[in-house]
Amino acid sequence: MNHNQTEQIAELKALRLHYRRIEKDDDADVFEFIGPKVPSATDDNPTRFAILCNRHDLRVTVTLPGDYPSQSPPIFEVTAANNCCRPIITSAHEDAIKELLDEQATYMPGMACIQVCLLVLDDLDLASLDLGQPGRCRSIFKVDVVNNSKQFTKSLKNAANGNPCAYYYRTIECQNNAKFSFAVDPWRAVYVICDAPNKREAVDYMKTIRTDGSMDMDMLGKPGRIQLTVIEEFGMKPKAKNVNTSSSSPFQGYEYRTDDDLDKLINPFLATSAGV
C-alpha cells in the first residue's frame, strides 16, 4: 500500500467518525460510502463517497484520484437531492458550490483536504452565492468575404444593439482584381461572436443578421445581404465570460494572420469551454 492510499484510508475513517458523531443532530449531513475500497480502487474505478447536505438539498459526490493527495486534488460533483420540501437548487447553484469546494482544495496542495473543503457547506448561504448570469446565449458565425468592412461593422454593431460582440478578420492585401473595384477595406474569413442576455434576443439577432439588406456592399457597390455559415449557437455557462470582457467597449474587432492566431482568440469562447 502506497502513501496516497494510506492517507486516503485515514481521511475516510476521520470523515466517517465525524458524520457518525453529528448524525443525531437536526438536519445533520449524511455520509454515504459508494466504493470501491481504497486498496481495490483503479484509475477507471476510483474510490468515491457522497455527502448529503440536508439543509440545502445538496448531494456532494467526492472522487479520490489514485494520486490524491500528493499530486491531484479531490474531484467534487454537486447535484440537487431533489427534496421538494427544500430550496430549489439550479445548475447555477451547483456550479457555484463546486467552484467554492475546488477553490478550497487549491489552498492545500499535496495535503489531505476534503474535510476542510466540506466546511464550506456549514456556512453556505444560497442567497449570497455568485451565480453569474444564467440564461445567456452565444451565436458564432463565419462570413467568407466582406467587401466593405466599414459598412459591415456599422451594420453588425447596430444588430448587436449594445450586447457584447467581437469580430475577427483577415485583410485582403491584393485588391488589383476587378472584383474588388468597389471594395472598401475588404476582409476574408470573418468570424463573429455575439452574446445575448437570453434566447429570444439571440434569435432576433441572428434573424437581423440574415435578413438585413444592407449588411455589406455587393460587387457593384450596392447594399446587400451577407452569406454566412453558423458555427455554433448555444446556451452559456452562468459564469462564462462575455466576449470583450477585458475591453472598454462591448463591440470590438481583432485582426488575425494565421489559423493558430484565430484558435487562440476564439477557442475560449466556443461551446466546449463556455457552453452549458
N, C-alpha and C positions, 0 to 999 in steps of 0.2 A: 504494500500500500504506500503510495507516494504522499508527499507533504500536502498537496492540494486536497487529496481525499481525506486525510486526517483532519484538516481544517474544516472541510465541508461537514463531516460527521459531527464534529464538536459544535459547529454552529447550528446544525439541525437539532441536536439534543437541547441546546440552550433555548432555541425557539419553541420547541415542544413544551419545555418546562415553563416558559413564560406564559404561553397561552393556556396551559393547564391551570396555572395559578389564578388567572383572571376569568375563567370560563363561567363562574357563577355570578359575575357582575352583570348588571343590566346592559343590554346591547353590547356585550363583550364580543371582540373579534374572535374568529374561529380559525384554527389551524387545520389544514387538510393535506396529508401527505399523498402525492399522486404516484411517485415512484419513477424509475426503479430505485432500489437501494444504491448507495454510492458505489460500493465495490462492483456492482453489476452494470453500472451506467456506461454508455458508449457515446461517441460523438453524435451518432444518429438517434440515440435514445438516452438523453441526459436526465439526471435527477431533477424532478420538478415537485413543487408543492404550491399550495394556494392559501391565501388569507381572505376570509370572508369578513368584510367590514360592514357589520350590520347597521351601523349608524347612518351610513351613506349609500347603502345598497350597492356596494362595490365588491368585486372579486379581483384580487391581485394575484396573478399566477407568476411564480418565480422559477426561472430555469437556471440551473448551475452548469455552466460550460465545464468541460473537463479540466481546463487550465485556470478555473476560478479557485482561489482569488489571486494567484501570483501574476497571471498575465491578462486575464479578461474579467470584466465586471459581470455581475449577475444580470440576467435579462428579465425585465418586468413587462408583463402584459396586463392591462387594466380593462375590465369589462363590467358592464352593469349586471347586477344579480337579478334584475327584473322582478323585484318585490313591489307589487302595486301599491303597497302602503308606505313606500319610501319616496324620497325625492326622485325626480326623473333625471337620469344620467344620460347625457347625449354623447355622441362620439367626440365632440369638442371637449367635454369634461374628461373623457377617458384619455385623450391625447395630452391634456394639460397636467393631469395627475401623473401619467407616465413620465412626462418631462421633469416633474419635481423629483420623482424617485431616481431617474437617471442622473439628474444633477447631483443629488446627494452622493451617489456612488463615485462620482468623479473626484470628490474630496478625500477619498480613502483608497487610492490606487494600491494594488498589491495586498490589501488587507480584507479580512472578513468583515463585511459592511452591511449585510442585509438587515440585521435587527435595527441598526442605526437608521438606515434608509426608511424602514417601515414606520419610524416615529413620525414621519410626515403625516400619516393617517390620523394620529392622535389629535392634532390641532387643525385638521383640514376644515376649511370654510369654503364650501362650494360657491358661495356668492362672491367671494373675493378672487376666484381663480381667473387668470388671464386666458380667456377662451379664444383670443384672436378675433377674426372676422368670419364667422360661419356664413355659408351661402354664396360666396363669391364664385364667379365663373370666368374662365380664361379661354380666349379664342386666339389661335395661331394659324396664320395662312401665309402663302407664298405667292408673289407676283413675279413672273419670269422677266418681264421688261416693263419699265416705266419710261415713257417718252418725255414727259415734262414733270420733273421731280418737284418743281415749285407748286404746280397745280395739284399734284398728288398729295404732297404733305399738307397743303391747305385743306383739301377735302378730307383727308384722313383725320386731321385734328378736329374738324367740325363733327365728323362721325363719332369720334371718341367722346365728345361732349364733356370734357373735363376729367374723364376716367383715365387711369394710368395707361399709357400706350407707348410702346417703343418700336422703332423700325430699324432694320439692319440691312444695309445695302452695299453693292459693289458698283463702282463707277464704270462707265464705258469710255475708255480713253480715246479710241479711234472713232471719229464722227464724220469721216470723209465719205462714207457710204451714203448714197442718195436717200435711203430710207430714213436717215436721221436729219434730213434737211429742215424739218420743222421741230426737231427735238430741242429741249431746253434742259441742259444738265441731266441727260438720261442715265438711268440706273438699270442694273440687271440683278436677278436673283435677290429680290427684296423680300425679307421676312418681317412680318408684323405680329406683335403680341399686344393684346388689349385685355385689361382686367375690368370686369363689370361687377357691381355690387350684388347682382342677383341674376338668375337665369333669364328673366324677362328682358332686362337691359342688354344682356349678351345676345339674345336672339334679335332684338331690334337693331343692335349694332351691325351684326352680320347681314341683316336684310338691307340696311342702308348701304353697306359696302358693295353688295352685289347689284343693287338697283340704281345707285347714283349715276346719272348720265353724264356727270362732269368730273368723275374721279381723276381722269387723266386726259391728255390730248392725243388724238389719233395721228396717223402719218401725214395727214393734210392740215394738221394744226387745229382740228375741230374737237370740241369736248366729246368725250366718250367714256364708256364703261371700261373697267379693267377685267382681265381674265385672271382668275385666282384659283389656287389649289388649297383646300383646307388641310392643314397639317394635323391639328388637334383641337378639340373643344372638350373641356372637362370642368368639373367642379373642383375648386381649390381646397387644399387643406386650410383649416381655420387660421393657422399661424404661418402659412406660407407667405413669403414676402411678395409685395407687388413689384412689377417692373418699375424701374426708375426710382426705387426707394432711396437710393443714395444721391439722386439728382434733385436739384432745386425746382425742377419742372416736371409735371406728370407726363408731359409729351416730349420725347427726346429721340434723336436719331443717332446711329452709330455706323461708321464705315468699317467694313472688314475686307481683308485682302485674300485670305485663304480659308479653306474649309475648316482647318484647325482653329483659326480665329473665331469663326462662326460658332463652332461647337462650344468653345469656352464662354461665349457670350450668351447663348440661348439654352444650353443644356440644364442649367439650374432652374429654368422656368418650365421645363417640359413636364408632362404628366408623371413620368417616373420619379421625379423629385418633388413636385408640388401638387400632384393630384390626390384626391381623396381615395 
